[in-house]
């Protein structure tokens, strides 16, 4: 229980830090940060999907989160996609039997938090 609250607090702090960072930047810097977030490439990303204050889905070990692009106009679309291990029991570990899956997350109506895993 304490660990879950710590993780949630850590995730909220990461999100708040990103908002603060964007608010303190020039428009040009904000655009670059936004592009970097939209097309994140790293080694150990985590995506949490929320229903209210509760985490309902978690994807682990994401190495790339990309912005959907239009086929004909090559313009960004309002969703992100990637591959990650679906953490079915929400224990923050990729357990045996939990598989890497493709996912999409919409910018409309989806409450989610993406961050690099601290582990």
Biopython code that builds the backbone (N, CA, C, O; Angstrom):
import numpy as np
from Bio.PDB.StructureBuilder import StructureBuilder

atoms = [
    (1, "UNK", "N", (0.831, -1.193, 0.000)),
    (1, "UNK", "CA", (0.000, 0.000, 0.000)),
    (1, "UNK", "C", (0.873, 1.254, 0.000)),
    (1, "UNK", "O", (0.643, 2.177, -0.781)),
    (2, "UNK", "N", (1.879, 1.282, 0.881)),
    (2, "UNK", "CA", (2.768, 2.434, 0.950)),
    (2, "UNK", "C", (3.546, 2.576, -0.351)),
    (2, "UNK", "O", (3.736, 3.681, -0.858)),
    (3, "UNK", "N", (3.997, 1.428, -0.890)),
    (3, "UNK", "CA", (4.741, 1.457, -2.143)),
    (3, "UNK", "C", (3.872, 1.994, -3.274)),
    (3, "UNK", "O", (4.343, 2.779, -4.097)),
    (4, "UNK", "N", (2.620, 1.584, -3.323)),
    (4, "UNK", "CA", (1.710, 2.063, -4.357)),
    (4, "UNK", "C", (1.521, 3.569, -4.245)),
    (4, "UNK", "O", (1.545, 4.277, -5.252)),
    (5, "UNK", "N", (1.332, 4.066, -3.011)),
    (5, "UNK", "CA", (1.175, 5.506, -2.816)),
    (5, "UNK", "C", (2.443, 6.247, -3.209)),
    (5, "UNK", "O", (2.375, 7.328, -3.794)),
    (6, "UNK", "N", (3.610, 5.668, -2.889)),
    (6, "UNK", "CA", (4.877, 6.294, -3.268)),
    (6, "UNK", "C", (4.989, 6.375, -4.783)),
    (6, "UNK", "O", (5.393, 7.403, -5.327)),
    (7, "UNK", "N", (4.631, 5.286, -5.466)),
    (7, "UNK", "CA", (4.712, 5.276, -6.928)),
    (7, "UNK", "C", (3.758, 6.295, -7.532)),
    (7, "UNK", "O", (4.108, 7.015, -8.468)),
    (8, "UNK", "N", (2.547, 6.347, -6.986)),
    (8, "UNK", "CA", (1.576, 7.306, -7.500)),
    (8, "UNK", "C", (2.060, 8.727, -7.268)),
    (8, "UNK", "O", (1.926, 9.583, -8.142)),
    (9, "UNK", "N", (2.620, 8.979, -6.094)),
    (9, "UNK", "CA", (3.152, 10.304, -5.789)),
    (9, "UNK", "C", (4.303, 10.634, -6.726)),
    (9, "UNK", "O", (4.391, 11.751, -7.235)),
    (10, "UNK", "N", (5.185, 9.667, -6.956)),
    (10, "UNK", "CA", (6.317, 9.876, -7.863)),
    (10, "UNK", "C", (5.824, 10.192, -9.264)),
    (10, "UNK", "O", (6.347, 11.092, -9.922)),
    (11, "UNK", "N", (4.813, 9.450, -9.727)),
    (11, "UNK", "CA", (4.260, 9.682, -11.063)),
    (11, "UNK", "C", (3.625, 11.069, -11.155)),
    (11, "UNK", "O", (3.797, 11.765, -12.155)),
    (12, "UNK", "N", (2.891, 11.471, -10.115)),
    (12, "UNK", "CA", (2.274, 12.791, -10.114)),
    (12, "UNK", "C", (3.323, 13.892, -10.098)),
    (12, "UNK", "O", (3.166, 14.913, -10.768)),
    (13, "UNK", "N", (4.388, 13.689, -9.339)),
    (13, "UNK", "CA", (5.470, 14.677, -9.309)),
    (13, "UNK", "C", (6.143, 14.789, -10.670)),
    (13, "UNK", "O", (6.506, 15.885, -11.099)),
    (14, "UNK", "N", (6.309, 13.665, -11.344)),
    (14, "UNK", "CA", (6.919, 13.694, -12.680)),
    (14, "UNK", "C", (6.034, 14.481, -13.644)),
    (14, "UNK", "O", (6.530, 15.284, -14.434)),
    (15, "UNK", "N", (4.739, 14.250, -13.577)),
    (15, "UNK", "CA", (3.807, 14.987, -14.437)),
    (15, "UNK", "C", (3.795, 16.466, -14.117)),
    (15, "UNK", "O", (3.793, 17.301, -15.022)),
    (16, "UNK", "N", (3.786, 16.801, -12.817)),
    (16, "UNK", "CA", (3.790, 18.203, -12.408)),
    (16, "UNK", "C", (5.095, 18.880, -12.836)),
    (16, "UNK", "O", (5.093, 20.046, -13.231)),
    (17, "UNK", "N", (6.190, 18.155, -12.757)),
    (17, "UNK", "CA", (7.479, 18.715, -13.186)),
    (17, "UNK", "C", (7.459, 19.039, -14.676)),
    (17, "UNK", "O", (7.972, 20.074, -15.100)),
    (18, "UNK", "N", (6.862, 18.143, -15.469)),
    (18, "UNK", "CA", (6.782, 18.387, -16.913)),
    (18, "UNK", "C", (5.944, 19.631, -17.199)),
    (18, "UNK", "O", (6.301, 20.437, -18.058)),
    (19, "UNK", "N", (4.837, 19.790, -16.484)),
    (19, "UNK", "CA", (3.990, 20.970, -16.674)),
    (19, "UNK", "C", (4.746, 22.228, -16.279)),
    (19, "UNK", "O", (4.694, 23.229, -16.994)),
    (20, "UNK", "N", (5.447, 22.195, -15.154)),
    (20, "UNK", "CA", (6.220, 23.349, -14.705)),
    (20, "UNK", "C", (7.301, 23.684, -15.723)),
    (20, "UNK", "O", (7.531, 24.853, -16.035)),
    (21, "UNK", "N", (7.956, 22.658, -16.235)),
    (21, "UNK", "CA", (9.009, 22.862, -17.228)),
    (21, "UNK", "C", (8.453, 23.545, -18.461)),
    (21, "UNK", "O", (9.059, 24.487, -18.972)),
    (22, "UNK", "N", (7.310, 23.085, -18.948)),
    (22, "UNK", "CA", (6.704, 23.702, -20.126)),
    (22, "UNK", "C", (6.295, 25.148, -19.857)),
    (22, "UNK", "O", (6.449, 26.011, -20.722)),
    (23, "UNK", "N", (5.778, 25.409, -18.663)),
    (23, "UNK", "CA", (5.305, 26.758, -18.331)),
    (23, "UNK", "C", (6.454, 27.751, -18.249)),
    (23, "UNK", "O", (6.252, 28.943, -18.483)),
    (24, "UNK", "N", (7.654, 27.288, -17.921)),
    (24, "UNK", "CA", (8.780, 28.201, -17.743)),
    (24, "UNK", "C", (9.644, 28.347, -18.992)),
    (24, "UNK", "O", (10.697, 28.982, -18.937)),
    (25, "UNK", "N", (9.221, 27.776, -20.108)),
    (25, "UNK", "CA", (9.997, 27.816, -21.347)),
    (25, "UNK", "C", (9.408, 28.806, -22.347)),
    (25, "UNK", "O", (8.250, 29.211, -22.245)),
    (26, "UNK", "N", (10.244, 29.183, -23.320)),
    (26, "UNK", "CA", (9.742, 29.972, -24.444)),
    (26, "UNK", "C", (8.895, 29.060, -25.327)),
    (26, "UNK", "O", (8.939, 27.840, -25.169)),
    (27, "UNK", "N", (8.126, 29.632, -26.254)),
    (27, "UNK", "CA", (7.288, 28.836, -27.142)),
    (27, "UNK", "C", (8.134, 27.876, -27.970)),
    (27, "UNK", "O", (7.737, 26.728, -28.170)),
    (28, "UNK", "N", (9.278, 28.317, -28.450)),
    (28, "UNK", "CA", (10.147, 27.446, -29.253)),
    (28, "UNK", "C", (10.631, 26.258, -28.435)),
    (28, "UNK", "O", (10.653, 25.129, -28.924)),
    (29, "UNK", "N", (11.021, 26.514, -27.181)),
    (29, "UNK", "CA", (11.461, 25.429, -26.310)),
    (29, "UNK", "C", (10.298, 24.484, -25.999)),
    (29, "UNK", "O", (10.489, 23.269, -25.940)),
    (30, "UNK", "N", (9.094, 25.033, -25.798)),
    (30, "UNK", "CA", (7.924, 24.203, -25.517)),
    (30, "UNK", "C", (7.636, 23.283, -26.689)),
    (30, "UNK", "O", (7.325, 22.108, -26.493)),
    (31, "UNK", "N", (7.735, 23.805, -27.913)),
    (31, "UNK", "CA", (7.489, 22.982, -29.097)),
    (31, "UNK", "C", (8.469, 21.826, -29.187)),
    (31, "UNK", "O", (8.083, 20.708, -29.528)),
    (32, "UNK", "N", (9.749, 22.089, -28.880)),
    (32, "UNK", "CA", (10.752, 21.030, -28.920)),
    (32, "UNK", "C", (10.473, 19.985, -27.851)),
    (32, "UNK", "O", (10.536, 18.788, -28.130)),
    (33, "UNK", "N", (10.162, 20.419, -26.623)),
    (33, "UNK", "CA", (9.855, 19.481, -25.544)),
    (33, "UNK", "C", (8.638, 18.657, -25.905)),
    (33, "UNK", "O", (8.617, 17.447, -25.683)),
    (34, "UNK", "N", (7.621, 19.301, -26.462)),
    (34, "UNK", "CA", (6.407, 18.602, -26.862)),
    (34, "UNK", "C", (6.709, 17.540, -27.914)),
    (34, "UNK", "O", (6.188, 16.427, -27.835)),
    (35, "UNK", "N", (7.544, 17.869, -28.896)),
    (35, "UNK", "CA", (7.920, 16.881, -29.918)),
    (35, "UNK", "C", (8.677, 15.731, -29.279)),
    (35, "UNK", "O", (8.454, 14.571, -29.626)),
    (36, "UNK", "N", (9.580, 16.042, -28.339)),
    (36, "UNK", "CA", (10.355, 14.997, -27.677)),
    (36, "UNK", "C", (9.448, 14.066, -26.883)),
    (36, "UNK", "O", (9.665, 12.854, -26.870)),
    (37, "UNK", "N", (8.425, 14.623, -26.213)),
    (37, "UNK", "CA", (7.491, 13.805, -25.448)),
    (37, "UNK", "C", (6.649, 12.966, -26.399)),
    (37, "UNK", "O", (6.395, 11.792, -26.130)),
    (38, "UNK", "N", (6.217, 13.553, -27.501)),
    (38, "UNK", "CA", (5.365, 12.831, -28.453)),
    (38, "UNK", "C", (6.091, 11.659, -29.080)),
    (38, "UNK", "O", (5.473, 10.633, -29.365)),
    (39, "UNK", "N", (7.372, 11.788, -29.298)),
    (39, "UNK", "CA", (8.158, 10.737, -29.931)),
    (39, "UNK", "C", (9.322, 10.372, -29.032)),
    (39, "UNK", "O", (10.485, 10.566, -29.386)),
    (40, "UNK", "N", (8.996, 9.845, -27.877)),
    (40, "UNK", "CA", (10.001, 9.513, -26.876)),
    (40, "UNK", "C", (10.714, 8.230, -27.259)),
    (40, "UNK", "O", (10.072, 7.247, -27.631)),
    (41, "UNK", "N", (12.014, 8.231, -27.172)),
    (41, "UNK", "CA", (12.806, 7.028, -27.364)),
    (41, "UNK", "C", (13.726, 6.909, -26.167)),
    (41, "UNK", "O", (14.496, 7.823, -25.870)),
    (42, "UNK", "N", (13.646, 5.795, -25.489)),
    (42, "UNK", "CA", (14.448, 5.567, -24.292)),
    (42, "UNK", "C", (14.653, 4.083, -24.102)),
    (42, "UNK", "O", (14.715, 3.321, -25.067)),
    (43, "UNK", "N", (14.757, 3.685, -22.863)),
    (43, "UNK", "CA", (15.000, 2.275, -22.607)),
    (43, "UNK", "C", (13.991, 1.623, -21.685)),
    (43, "UNK", "O", (13.855, 0.400, -21.702)),
    (44, "UNK", "N", (13.277, 2.401, -20.878)),
    (44, "UNK", "CA", (12.428, 1.776, -19.882)),
    (44, "UNK", "C", (11.248, 2.675, -19.518)),
    (44, "UNK", "O", (11.100, 3.069, -18.361)),
    (45, "UNK", "N", (10.412, 2.999, -20.498)),
    (45, "UNK", "CA", (9.268, 3.856, -20.247)),
    (45, "UNK", "C", (8.115, 3.113, -19.601)),
    (45, "UNK", "O", (7.993, 1.894, -19.723)),
    (46, "UNK", "N", (7.268, 3.871, -18.908)),
    (46, "UNK", "CA", (6.077, 3.329, -18.254)),
    (46, "UNK", "C", (4.894, 4.206, -18.659)),
    (46, "UNK", "O", (4.985, 5.433, -18.619)),
    (47, "UNK", "N", (3.795, 3.582, -19.045)),
    (47, "UNK", "CA", (2.571, 4.295, -19.360)),
    (47, "UNK", "C", (1.492, 3.800, -18.413)),
    (47, "UNK", "O", (1.204, 2.605, -18.354)),
    (48, "UNK", "N", (0.897, 4.727, -17.672)),
    (48, "UNK", "CA", (-0.200, 4.388, -16.776)),
    (48, "UNK", "C", (-1.468, 5.054, -17.292)),
    (48, "UNK", "O", (-1.460, 6.238, -17.631)),
    (49, "UNK", "N", (-2.552, 4.298, -17.349)),
    (49, "UNK", "CA", (-3.848, 4.799, -17.780)),
    (49, "UNK", "C", (-4.749, 4.841, -16.549)),
    (49, "UNK", "O", (-4.840, 3.871, -15.795)),
    (50, "UNK", "N", (-5.418, 5.988, -16.359)),
    (50, "UNK", "CA", (-6.217, 6.212, -15.159)),
    (50, "UNK", "C", (-7.704, 6.277, -15.477)),
    (50, "UNK", "O", (-8.108, 6.759, -16.534)),
    (51, "UNK", "N", (-8.515, 5.779, -14.534)),
    (51, "UNK", "CA", (-9.957, 5.996, -14.501)),
    (51, "UNK", "C", (-10.181, 6.748, -13.196)),
    (51, "UNK", "O", (-10.198, 6.149, -12.121)),
    (52, "UNK", "N", (-10.352, 8.053, -13.296)),
    (52, "UNK", "CA", (-10.389, 8.871, -12.083)),
    (52, "UNK", "C", (-9.003, 8.908, -11.479)),
    (52, "UNK", "O", (-8.038, 9.275, -12.149)),
    (53, "UNK", "N", (-8.898, 8.528, -10.206)),
    (53, "UNK", "CA", (-7.595, 8.509, -9.525)),
    (53, "UNK", "C", (-6.962, 7.125, -9.518)),
    (53, "UNK", "O", (-5.878, 6.952, -8.961)),
    (54, "UNK", "N", (-7.607, 6.146, -10.118)),
    (54, "UNK", "CA", (-7.151, 4.766, -10.059)),
    (54, "UNK", "C", (-6.442, 4.359, -11.354)),
    (54, "UNK", "O", (-6.928, 4.628, -12.453)),
    (55, "UNK", "N", (-5.283, 3.706, -11.205)),
    (55, "UNK", "CA", (-4.579, 3.144, -12.360)),
    (55, "UNK", "C", (-5.337, 1.896, -12.804)),
    (55, "UNK", "O", (-5.548, 0.981, -12.008)),
    (56, "UNK", "N", (-5.744, 1.855, -14.065)),
    (56, "UNK", "CA", (-6.483, 0.697, -14.573)),
    (56, "UNK", "C", (-5.668, -0.123, -15.573)),
    (56, "UNK", "O", (-5.981, -1.291, -15.802)),
    (57, "UNK", "N", (-4.644, 0.454, -16.165)),
    (57, "UNK", "CA", (-3.741, -0.260, -17.066)),
    (57, "UNK", "C", (-2.344, 0.315, -16.882)),
    (57, "UNK", "O", (-2.167, 1.510, -16.645)),
    (58, "UNK", "N", (-1.364, -0.564, -16.997)),
    (58, "UNK", "CA", (0.030, -0.112, -16.947)),
    (58, "UNK", "C", (0.816, -0.921, -17.975)),
    (58, "UNK", "O", (0.688, -2.142, -18.063)),
    (59, "UNK", "N", (1.627, -0.209, -18.743)),
    (59, "UNK", "CA", (2.511, -0.837, -19.717)),
    (59, "UNK", "C", (3.939, -0.528, -19.301)),
    (59, "UNK", "O", (4.268, 0.621, -19.006)),
    (60, "UNK", "N", (4.781, -1.539, -19.276)),
    (60, "UNK", "CA", (6.170, -1.418, -18.835)),
    (60, "UNK", "C", (7.131, -1.663, -19.994)),
    (60, "UNK", "O", (6.751, -2.177, -21.046)),
    (61, "UNK", "N", (8.376, -1.284, -19.773)),
    (61, "UNK", "CA", (9.475, -1.561, -20.708)),
    (61, "UNK", "C", (9.194, -1.018, -22.108)),
    (61, "UNK", "O", (9.455, -1.684, -23.109)),
    (62, "UNK", "N", (8.661, 0.193, -22.161)),
    (62, "UNK", "CA", (8.398, 0.836, -23.446)),
    (62, "UNK", "C", (9.700, 1.472, -23.915)),
    (62, "UNK", "O", (10.302, 2.263, -23.189)),
    (63, "UNK", "N", (10.131, 1.134, -25.114)),
    (63, "UNK", "CA", (11.366, 1.725, -25.624)),
    (63, "UNK", "C", (11.104, 2.843, -26.620)),
    (63, "UNK", "O", (12.018, 3.582, -26.986)),
    (64, "UNK", "N", (9.843, 2.969, -27.065)),
    (64, "UNK", "CA", (9.522, 4.052, -27.990)),
    (64, "UNK", "C", (8.039, 4.359, -27.902)),
    (64, "UNK", "O", (7.208, 3.451, -27.947)),
    (65, "UNK", "N", (7.707, 5.627, -27.776)),
    (65, "UNK", "CA", (6.323, 6.097, -27.800)),
    (65, "UNK", "C", (6.239, 7.105, -28.930)),
    (65, "UNK", "O", (6.921, 8.130, -28.908)),
    (66, "UNK", "N", (5.400, 6.814, -29.922)),
    (66, "UNK", "CA", (5.342, 7.636, -31.133)),
    (66, "UNK", "C", (3.981, 8.294, -31.298)),
    (66, "UNK", "O", (2.976, 7.823, -30.767)),
    (67, "UNK", "N", (3.970, 9.381, -32.037)),
    (67, "UNK", "CA", (2.747, 10.074, -32.392)),
    (67, "UNK", "C", (2.239, 9.515, -33.713)),
    (67, "UNK", "O", (3.008, 9.359, -34.661)),
    (68, "UNK", "N", (0.938, 9.213, -33.779)),
    (68, "UNK", "CA", (0.347, 8.755, -35.028)),
    (68, "UNK", "C", (0.450, 9.849, -36.078)),
    (68, "UNK", "O", (0.273, 11.028, -35.770)),
    (69, "UNK", "N", (0.735, 9.465, -37.320)),
    (69, "UNK", "CA", (0.867, 10.413, -38.426)),
    (69, "UNK", "C", (-0.096, 10.025, -39.539)),
    (69, "UNK", "O", (-0.347, 8.843, -39.773)),
    (70, "UNK", "N", (-0.633, 11.031, -40.223)),
    (70, "UNK", "CA", (-1.545, 10.799, -41.335)),
    (70, "UNK", "C", (-0.831, 10.156, -42.509)),
    (70, "UNK", "O", (0.327, 10.468, -42.784)),
    (71, "UNK", "N", (-1.513, 9.265, -43.195)),
    (71, "UNK", "CA", (-0.929, 8.577, -44.343)),
    (71, "UNK", "C", (-0.765, 9.519, -45.531)),
    (71, "UNK", "O", (0.289, 9.538, -46.168)),
    (72, "UNK", "N", (-1.794, 10.295, -45.828)),
    (72, "UNK", "CA", (-1.757, 11.158, -47.008)),
    (72, "UNK", "C", (-1.119, 12.516, -46.747)),
    (72, "UNK", "O", (-0.378, 13.022, -47.590)),
    (73, "UNK", "N", (-1.398, 13.118, -45.581)),
    (73, "UNK", "CA", (-0.900, 14.469, -45.319)),
    (73, "UNK", "C", (0.309, 14.521, -44.385)),
    (73, "UNK", "O", (0.896, 15.585, -44.195)),
    (74, "UNK", "N", (0.678, 13.401, -43.812)),
    (74, "UNK", "CA", (1.834, 13.304, -42.909)),
    (74, "UNK", "C", (1.745, 14.276, -41.726)),
    (74, "UNK", "O", (2.769, 14.712, -41.201)),
    (75, "UNK", "N", (0.528, 14.611, -41.312)),
    (75, "UNK", "CA", (0.325, 15.487, -40.157)),
    (75, "UNK", "C", (0.087, 14.648, -38.914)),
    (75, "UNK", "O", (-0.458, 13.547, -38.998)),
    (76, "UNK", "N", (0.501, 15.174, -37.740)),
    (76, "UNK", "CA", (0.315, 14.410, -36.497)),
    (76, "UNK", "C", (-1.164, 14.165, -36.188)),
    (76, "UNK", "O", (-2.011, 15.028, -36.422)),
    (77, "UNK", "N", (-1.453, 12.999, -35.668)),
    (77, "UNK", "CA", (-2.800, 12.611, -35.266)),
    (77, "UNK", "C", (-2.887, 12.636, -33.730)),
    (77, "UNK", "O", (-1.860, 12.582, -33.054)),
    (78, "UNK", "N", (-4.092, 12.716, -33.184)),
    (78, "UNK", "CA", (-4.238, 12.872, -31.731)),
    (78, "UNK", "C", (-4.167, 11.553, -30.954)),
    (78, "UNK", "O", (-5.013, 11.282, -30.101)),
    (79, "UNK", "N", (-3.171, 10.752, -31.250)),
    (79, "UNK", "CA", (-2.965, 9.543, -30.454)),
    (79, "UNK", "C", (-1.491, 9.172, -30.449)),
    (79, "UNK", "O", (-0.725, 9.579, -31.322)),
    (80, "UNK", "N", (-1.113, 8.391, -29.448)),
    (80, "UNK", "CA", (0.247, 7.867, -29.316)),
    (80, "UNK", "C", (0.157, 6.352, -29.418)),
    (80, "UNK", "O", (-0.889, 5.764, -29.141)),
    (81, "UNK", "N", (1.251, 5.727, -29.815)),
    (81, "UNK", "CA", (1.268, 4.274, -29.895)),
    (81, "UNK", "C", (2.648, 3.746, -29.568)),
    (81, "UNK", "O", (3.640, 4.473, -29.623)),
    (82, "UNK", "N", (2.695, 2.478, -29.230)),
    (82, "UNK", "CA", (3.957, 1.844, -28.918)),
    (82, "UNK", "C", (3.759, 0.391, -28.540)),
    (82, "UNK", "O", (2.668, -0.158, -28.697)),
    (83, "UNK", "N", (4.808, -0.225, -28.046)),
    (83, "UNK", "CA", (4.782, -1.599, -27.563)),
    (83, "UNK", "C", (5.303, -1.597, -26.139)),
    (83, "UNK", "O", (6.277, -0.914, -25.822)),
    (84, "UNK", "N", (4.648, -2.365, -25.287)),
    (84, "UNK", "CA", (5.102, -2.489, -23.910)),
    (84, "UNK", "C", (4.519, -3.733, -23.274)),
    (84, "UNK", "O", (3.560, -4.309, -23.787)),
    (85, "UNK", "N", (5.090, -4.144, -22.167)),
    (85, "UNK", "CA", (4.599, -5.299, -21.430)),
    (85, "UNK", "C", (3.378, -4.866, -20.634)),
    (85, "UNK", "O", (3.463, -3.938, -19.830)),
    (86, "UNK", "N", (2.235, -5.528, -20.846)),
    (86, "UNK", "CA", (1.021, -5.224, -20.105)),
    (86, "UNK", "C", (1.160, -5.785, -18.696)),
    (86, "UNK", "O", (1.204, -7.000, -18.503)),
    (87, "UNK", "N", (1.228, -4.889, -17.712)),
    (87, "UNK", "CA", (1.361, -5.269, -16.306)),
    (87, "UNK", "C", (-0.037, -5.596, -15.776)),
    (87, "UNK", "O", (-0.687, -4.752, -15.159)),
    (88, "UNK", "N", (-0.490, -6.819, -16.019)),
    (88, "UNK", "CA", (-1.867, -7.209, -15.726)),
    (88, "UNK", "C", (-2.237, -7.077, -14.252)),
    (88, "UNK", "O", (-3.363, -6.697, -13.931)),
    (89, "UNK", "N", (-1.312, -7.383, -13.359)),
    (89, "UNK", "CA", (-1.621, -7.319, -11.924)),
    (89, "UNK", "C", (-1.153, -6.014, -11.274)),
    (89, "UNK", "O", (-1.222, -5.865, -10.054)),
    (90, "UNK", "N", (-0.684, -5.084, -12.080)),
    (90, "UNK", "CA", (-0.280, -3.741, -11.628)),
    (90, "UNK", "C", (0.734, -3.772, -10.482)),
    (90, "UNK", "O", (0.667, -2.956, -9.563)),
    (91, "UNK", "N", (1.671, -4.723, -10.545)),
    (91, "UNK", "CA", (2.681, -4.806, -9.494)),
    (91, "UNK", "C", (4.008, -4.161, -9.905)),
    (91, "UNK", "O", (5.015, -4.305, -9.211)),
    (92, "UNK", "N", (4.004, -3.461, -11.018)),
    (92, "UNK", "CA", (5.169, -2.721, -11.505)),
    (92, "UNK", "C", (6.329, -3.636, -11.891)),
    (92, "UNK", "O", (7.485, -3.213, -11.877)),
    (93, "UNK", "N", (6.021, -4.901, -12.237)),
    (93, "UNK", "CA", (7.037, -5.852, -12.671)),
    (93, "UNK", "C", (6.501, -6.649, -13.849)),
    (93, "UNK", "O", (5.313, -6.969, -13.908)),
    (94, "UNK", "N", (7.383, -6.967, -14.784)),
    (94, "UNK", "CA", (7.015, -7.815, -15.917)),
    (94, "UNK", "C", (7.138, -9.269, -15.468)),
    (94, "UNK", "O", (8.220, -9.853, -15.512)),
    (95, "UNK", "N", (6.025, -9.838, -15.040)),
    (95, "UNK", "CA", (6.000, -11.199, -14.518)),
    (95, "UNK", "C", (5.943, -12.215, -15.645)),
    (95, "UNK", "O", (5.576, -11.872, -16.769)),
    (96, "UNK", "N", (6.307, -13.478, -15.356)),
    (96, "UNK", "CA", (6.157, -14.532, -16.363)),
    (96, "UNK", "C", (4.696, -14.599, -16.822)),
    (96, "UNK", "O", (3.777, -14.566, -16.003)),
    (97, "UNK", "N", (4.500, -14.692, -18.098)),
    (97, "UNK", "CA", (3.150, -14.755, -18.647)),
    (97, "UNK", "C", (2.614, -13.401, -19.095)),
    (97, "UNK", "O", (1.685, -13.347, -19.901)),
    (98, "UNK", "N", (3.175, -12.319, -18.596)),
    (98, "UNK", "CA", (2.761, -10.988, -19.053)),
    (98, "UNK", "C", (3.558, -10.670, -20.312)),
    (98, "UNK", "O", (4.789, -10.690, -20.306)),
    (99, "UNK", "N", (2.841, -10.379, -21.385)),
    (99, "UNK", "CA", (3.468, -10.278, -22.699)),
    (99, "UNK", "C", (3.556, -8.849, -23.199)),
    (99, "UNK", "O", (2.824, -7.962, -22.762)),
    (100, "UNK", "N", (4.477, -8.660, -24.130)),
    (100, "UNK", "CA", (4.612, -7.378, -24.814)),
    (100, "UNK", "C", (3.472, -7.246, -25.817)),
    (100, "UNK", "O", (3.215, -8.151, -26.610)),
    (101, "UNK", "N", (2.793, -6.100, -25.766)),
    (101, "UNK", "CA", (1.632, -5.873, -26.630)),
    (101, "UNK", "C", (1.735, -4.505, -27.286)),
    (101, "UNK", "O", (2.460, -3.626, -26.820)),
    (102, "UNK", "N", (1.001, -4.344, -28.369)),
    (102, "UNK", "CA", (0.857, -3.050, -29.040)),
    (102, "UNK", "C", (-0.260, -2.294, -28.336)),
    (102, "UNK", "O", (-1.257, -2.896, -27.939)),
    (103, "UNK", "N", (-0.106, -0.979, -28.175)),
    (103, "UNK", "CA", (-1.158, -0.171, -27.569)),
    (103, "UNK", "C", (-1.255, 1.166, -28.284)),
    (103, "UNK", "O", (-0.294, 1.636, -28.892)),
    (104, "UNK", "N", (-2.428, 1.763, -28.199)),
    (104, "UNK", "CA", (-2.671, 3.126, -28.664)),
    (104, "UNK", "C", (-3.371, 3.862, -27.539)),
    (104, "UNK", "O", (-4.186, 3.284, -26.821)),
    (105, "UNK", "N", (-3.052, 5.137, -27.389)),
    (105, "UNK", "CA", (-3.683, 5.961, -26.362)),
    (105, "UNK", "C", (-4.085, 7.283, -27.006)),
    (105, "UNK", "O", (-3.275, 7.941, -27.660)),
    (106, "UNK", "N", (-5.353, 7.665, -26.812)),
    (106, "UNK", "CA", (-5.899, 8.863, -27.437)),
    (106, "UNK", "C", (-5.599, 10.110, -26.617)),
    (106, "UNK", "O", (-5.511, 10.058, -25.390)),
    (107, "UNK", "N", (-5.443, 11.225, -27.310)),
    (107, "UNK", "CA", (-5.310, 12.512, -26.616)),
    (107, "UNK", "C", (-6.659, 13.001, -26.118)),
    (107, "UNK", "O", (-6.726, 13.882, -25.260)),
    (108, "UNK", "N", (-7.730, 12.437, -26.649)),
    (108, "UNK", "CA", (-9.082, 12.865, -26.283)),
    (108, "UNK", "C", (-9.662, 11.902, -25.253)),
    (108, "UNK", "O", (-9.822, 10.715, -25.534)),
    (109, "UNK", "N", (-9.968, 12.396, -24.097)),
    (109, "UNK", "CA", (-10.678, 11.607, -23.100)),
    (109, "UNK", "C", (-9.865, 10.543, -22.397)),
    (109, "UNK", "O", (-10.419, 9.806, -21.582)),
    (110, "UNK", "N", (-8.594, 10.428, -22.671)),
    (110, "UNK", "CA", (-7.755, 9.442, -21.989)),
    (110, "UNK", "C", (-6.892, 10.147, -20.962)),
    (110, "UNK", "O", (-6.150, 11.075, -21.286)),
    (111, "UNK", "N", (-6.996, 9.700, -19.726)),
    (111, "UNK", "CA", (-6.114, 10.224, -18.682)),
    (111, "UNK", "C", (-4.952, 9.258, -18.555)),
    (111, "UNK", "O", (-5.122, 8.114, -18.133)),
    (112, "UNK", "N", (-3.777, 9.726, -18.924)),
    (112, "UNK", "CA", (-2.621, 8.855, -18.838)),
    (112, "UNK", "C", (-1.398, 9.642, -18.410)),
    (112, "UNK", "O", (-1.346, 10.866, -18.532)),
    (113, "UNK", "N", (-0.420, 8.912, -17.906)),
    (113, "UNK", "CA", (0.840, 9.492, -17.483)),
    (113, "UNK", "C", (1.940, 8.619, -18.040)),
    (113, "UNK", "O", (1.928, 7.401, -17.860)),
    (114, "UNK", "N", (2.888, 9.234, -18.715)),
    (114, "UNK", "CA", (4.023, 8.503, -19.279)),
    (114, "UNK", "C", (5.287, 9.021, -18.618)),
    (114, "UNK", "O", (5.488, 10.230, -18.504)),
    (115, "UNK", "N", (6.136, 8.105, -18.182)),
    (115, "UNK", "CA", (7.383, 8.512, -17.539)),
    (115, "UNK", "C", (8.422, 7.417, -17.699)),
    (115, "UNK", "O", (8.097, 6.263, -17.977)),
    (116, "UNK", "N", (9.679, 7.803, -17.516)),
    (116, "UNK", "CA", (10.754, 6.820, -17.554)),
    (116, "UNK", "C", (10.808, 6.143, -16.204)),
    (116, "UNK", "O", (10.799, 6.805, -15.166)),
    (117, "UNK", "N", (10.864, 4.824, -16.218)),
    (117, "UNK", "CA", (10.865, 4.070, -14.975)),
    (117, "UNK", "C", (12.081, 4.419, -14.127)),
    (117, "UNK", "O", (13.197, 4.492, -14.641)),
    (118, "UNK", "N", (11.870, 4.635, -12.827)),
    (118, "UNK", "CA", (12.997, 4.967, -11.961)),
    (118, "UNK", "C", (13.842, 3.745, -11.609)),
    (118, "UNK", "O", (14.897, 3.879, -10.989)),
    (119, "UNK", "N", (13.388, 2.566, -11.999)),
    (119, "UNK", "CA", (14.146, 1.328, -11.671)),
    (119, "UNK", "C", (14.979, 0.877, -12.826)),
    (119, "UNK", "O", (15.673, -0.135, -12.729)),
]
sb = StructureBuilder()
sb.init_structure("model")
sb.init_model(0)
sb.init_chain("A")
sb.init_seg("    ")
for serial, (resi, resn, name, xyz) in enumerate(atoms, 1):
    if name == "N":
        sb.init_residue(resn, " ", resi, " ")
    sb.init_atom(name, np.array(xyz, "f"), 0.0, 1.0, " ", f" {name:<3s}", serial, name[0])
structure = sb.get_structure()
